[in-house]
Amino acid sequence: DNYYVDDRNIKEVRKTFGVVFDRINDNLVGDTVLDNLVFTLNNLQYDEDEIKYLLKEVCDNFNLNNILNKKVSNLTNYEKQKVAIASIIIYKPKVIILDDCINQLTRIEKDKLFEILRSYKKKYKITIILVTHDLEDTINSDRIIVMDKGKIVLDDTPFKVYKKYDKMKSLGFKLPFMIELSLKLMNLNLIDHIYLDKGKLVDDLWK
């Protein structure tokens, strides 16, 4: 947004983007869930009415109302992850960086979290940058950038990146389940291209 990242614009820059780091406990600075959610809002000097409104919205969306007064030390990894991301997304920055921070979650927990993030992305036009080693996390991305030893080796849509599955395997990546399944079905001449959507694949197989 044309801001120099320095002390002159620190308040504006902090409103523009948010980061959730890989070591989950480093993201949680307060004793309770509530403390963490309002921490940034207080630092950015939101007034009391704004805080109440934003707090209700994020608690409803992330299903946090029943753990607001719970101590962070008593949260599950999934709850900690939700709180960490909610404490960033609560002030709706334009860019959110999730720095390899969801690797401790189960696939079901990740899917629930991605559903919430997709709704925020669509409603508030938020750019979400996810750093991950798990290609399964990238299946619903708009764009995938693959890096090897600090260099970009692939940069395209998921469909085009996954089509280069030999390259991905050579880099040591485990392909997402839908890609592996598509390749096996293509070998059996049951389908003629890679599918990213499980429902679409099932529909087409039954035709």
C-alpha positions as CSV (number, residue, x, y, z in Angstrom):
1,D,0.0,0.0,0.0
2,N,2.9,2.3,-0.7
3,Y,4.1,2.5,2.9
4,Y,7.8,2.3,3.7
5,V,8.3,-0.4,6.3
6,D,9.9,1.8,9.0
7,D,9.1,3.6,12.2
8,R,7.4,6.5,10.4
9,N,4.5,4.2,9.3
10,I,4.6,1.5,11.8
11,K,1.0,1.9,12.9
12,E,-0.3,1.8,9.3
13,V,1.9,-1.1,8.4
14,R,0.7,-3.1,11.4
15,K,-2.9,-2.6,10.3
16,T,-2.0,-3.8,6.8
17,F,-0.7,-7.2,7.5
18,G,-0.5,-9.9,10.2
19,V,1.7,-12.9,10.8
20,V,1.1,-16.2,12.6
21,F,4.5,-17.8,13.4
22,D,5.4,-21.5,13.2
23,R,6.0,-21.9,17.0
24,I,2.4,-21.6,18.1
25,N,3.0,-20.5,21.7
26,D,5.1,-17.5,20.4
27,N,1.8,-16.1,19.0
28,L,0.0,-16.1,22.3
29,V,1.0,-13.3,24.6
30,G,-2.0,-13.1,27.0
31,D,-3.0,-15.5,29.8
32,T,-6.5,-16.1,28.4
33,V,-8.1,-16.4,25.0
34,L,-9.9,-13.0,25.6
35,D,-6.5,-11.4,26.4
36,N,-5.0,-12.5,23.2
37,L,-8.0,-11.5,21.0
38,V,-8.1,-7.9,22.3
39,F,-4.3,-7.4,22.6
40,T,-3.7,-6.0,19.1
41,L,-7.0,-4.0,19.1
42,N,-5.9,-2.3,22.3
43,N,-2.4,-1.6,20.9
44,L,-4.0,-0.1,17.7
45,Q,-6.2,2.0,20.0
46,Y,-9.6,0.8,18.8
47,D,-12.4,2.2,20.9
48,E,-14.5,0.0,23.3
49,D,-17.5,-0.3,20.9
50,E,-15.3,-1.3,18.0
51,I,-13.6,-3.9,20.2
52,K,-16.9,-5.4,21.3
53,Y,-18.2,-5.6,17.7
54,L,-15.0,-7.2,16.3
55,L,-14.7,-9.6,19.3
56,K,-18.3,-10.8,18.8
57,E,-17.8,-11.3,15.1
58,V,-14.5,-13.3,15.4
59,C,-15.8,-15.4,18.3
60,D,-18.9,-16.4,16.4
61,N,-17.0,-17.3,13.3
62,F,-14.2,-19.2,15.0
63,N,-16.5,-20.7,17.7
64,L,-14.6,-19.3,20.6
65,N,-17.4,-18.0,22.9
66,N,-17.2,-21.1,25.1
67,I,-13.4,-20.7,25.8
68,L,-13.0,-16.9,26.0
69,N,-11.9,-17.1,29.7
70,K,-9.9,-20.3,29.3
71,K,-6.2,-20.1,30.0
72,V,-4.0,-20.5,27.0
73,S,-2.0,-23.2,28.8
74,N,-5.1,-25.4,29.0
75,L,-6.0,-25.1,25.2
76,T,-5.5,-27.9,22.7
77,N,-3.2,-27.4,19.8
78,Y,-6.3,-26.8,17.5
79,E,-7.7,-24.3,19.9
80,K,-4.4,-22.5,20.2
81,Q,-4.2,-22.3,16.4
82,K,-7.7,-20.9,16.1
83,V,-7.0,-18.3,18.7
84,A,-3.7,-17.3,17.2
85,I,-5.2,-16.8,13.7
86,A,-8.4,-15.2,15.2
87,S,-6.2,-12.7,17.1
88,I,-4.7,-11.6,13.7
89,I,-7.8,-11.7,11.5
90,I,-9.9,-9.8,14.1
91,Y,-8.7,-6.5,12.8
92,K,-8.9,-7.6,9.1
93,P,-5.5,-6.9,7.8
94,K,-5.2,-6.9,4.0
95,V,-2.5,-9.6,4.1
96,I,-2.1,-12.5,6.5
97,I,1.0,-14.7,6.5
98,L,0.6,-18.1,8.1
99,D,4.2,-19.2,8.5
100,D,4.2,-23.1,8.6
101,C,1.9,-22.8,11.6
102,I,-0.7,-25.5,11.1
103,N,1.4,-28.5,10.8
104,Q,0.3,-29.9,14.2
105,L,-3.4,-30.0,13.2
106,T,-5.2,-33.0,11.9
107,R,-6.7,-33.0,8.4
108,I,-10.2,-32.5,9.8
109,E,-9.0,-29.6,11.9
110,K,-7.2,-28.0,9.0
111,D,-10.3,-28.3,6.8
112,K,-12.4,-26.6,9.4
113,L,-9.9,-23.8,9.7
114,F,-9.6,-23.4,5.9
115,E,-13.4,-23.1,5.6
116,I,-13.3,-20.1,8.1
117,L,-10.4,-18.5,6.3
118,R,-12.1,-18.8,2.9
119,S,-15.1,-17.0,4.2
120,Y,-13.0,-14.1,5.5
121,K,-11.0,-14.0,2.3
122,K,-14.1,-13.8,0.2
123,K,-16.0,-11.3,2.4
124,Y,-13.1,-8.9,3.2
125,K,-10.8,-9.5,0.1
126,I,-7.9,-10.6,2.3
127,T,-4.8,-12.1,0.8
128,I,-3.6,-15.2,2.7
129,I,-0.1,-16.5,2.2
130,L,0.4,-20.0,3.6
131,V,3.9,-21.4,4.1
132,T,3.7,-25.2,4.2
133,H,5.5,-28.4,3.5
134,D,2.3,-30.3,3.1
135,L,0.9,-30.1,-0.4
136,E,-2.5,-31.3,0.9
137,D,-2.8,-27.8,2.4
138,T,-2.5,-26.2,-1.1
139,I,-5.4,-27.9,-2.8
140,N,-7.8,-24.9,-2.6
141,S,-5.2,-22.2,-3.3
142,D,-5.4,-19.7,-6.1
143,R,-1.7,-19.8,-6.7
144,I,1.2,-22.1,-5.6
145,I,4.8,-21.0,-5.4
146,V,7.3,-24.0,-5.0
147,M,10.7,-23.1,-3.6
148,D,13.8,-25.3,-3.4
149,K,16.9,-24.1,-1.6
150,G,15.7,-20.5,-1.6
151,K,14.8,-20.4,-5.3
152,I,11.4,-20.4,-7.0
153,V,11.1,-23.5,-9.2
154,L,7.4,-23.4,-9.9
155,D,4.8,-20.6,-9.8
156,D,1.3,-21.2,-11.2
157,T,-2.2,-22.3,-10.5
158,P,-2.7,-25.5,-8.5
159,F,-3.8,-27.4,-11.6
160,K,-0.8,-26.5,-13.6
161,V,1.6,-27.1,-10.7
162,Y,0.1,-30.5,-10.0
163,K,0.4,-31.5,-13.6
164,K,4.2,-31.4,-13.1
165,Y,3.9,-34.2,-10.6
166,D,7.2,-35.7,-11.6
167,K,8.9,-32.5,-10.7
168,M,7.1,-32.3,-7.4
169,K,8.1,-35.9,-6.5
170,S,11.7,-35.2,-7.4
171,L,11.7,-32.4,-4.9
172,G,10.5,-34.8,-2.2
173,F,6.9,-33.7,-2.0
174,K,4.1,-36.1,-1.3
175,L,1.3,-35.4,-3.7
176,P,-2.2,-34.6,-2.4
177,F,-4.6,-37.5,-2.2
178,M,-6.8,-36.1,-5.0
179,I,-3.8,-35.9,-7.3
180,E,-2.6,-39.4,-6.5
181,L,-6.1,-40.8,-7.0
182,S,-6.5,-38.9,-10.3
183,L,-3.2,-40.3,-11.7
184,K,-4.2,-43.9,-10.8
185,L,-7.6,-43.5,-12.4
186,M,-5.9,-42.0,-15.5
187,N,-3.7,-45.1,-15.7
188,L,-6.8,-47.2,-15.7
189,N,-8.3,-45.0,-18.5
190,L,-11.3,-44.1,-16.2
191,I,-10.6,-40.3,-16.4
192,D,-8.5,-38.2,-18.8
193,H,-7.3,-35.4,-16.5
194,I,-6.4,-34.4,-12.9
195,Y,-9.2,-33.5,-10.6
196,L,-8.9,-31.2,-7.6
197,D,-12.5,-31.4,-6.5
198,K,-13.5,-34.8,-4.9
199,G,-17.3,-34.1,-5.6
200,K,-16.7,-33.3,-9.2
201,L,-14.6,-36.5,-9.7
202,V,-17.3,-38.7,-8.2
203,D,-20.0,-37.0,-10.3
204,D,-18.0,-37.5,-13.5
205,L,-17.2,-41.2,-12.7
206,W,-20.9,-41.9,-12.2
207,K,-21.9,-40.4,-15.6
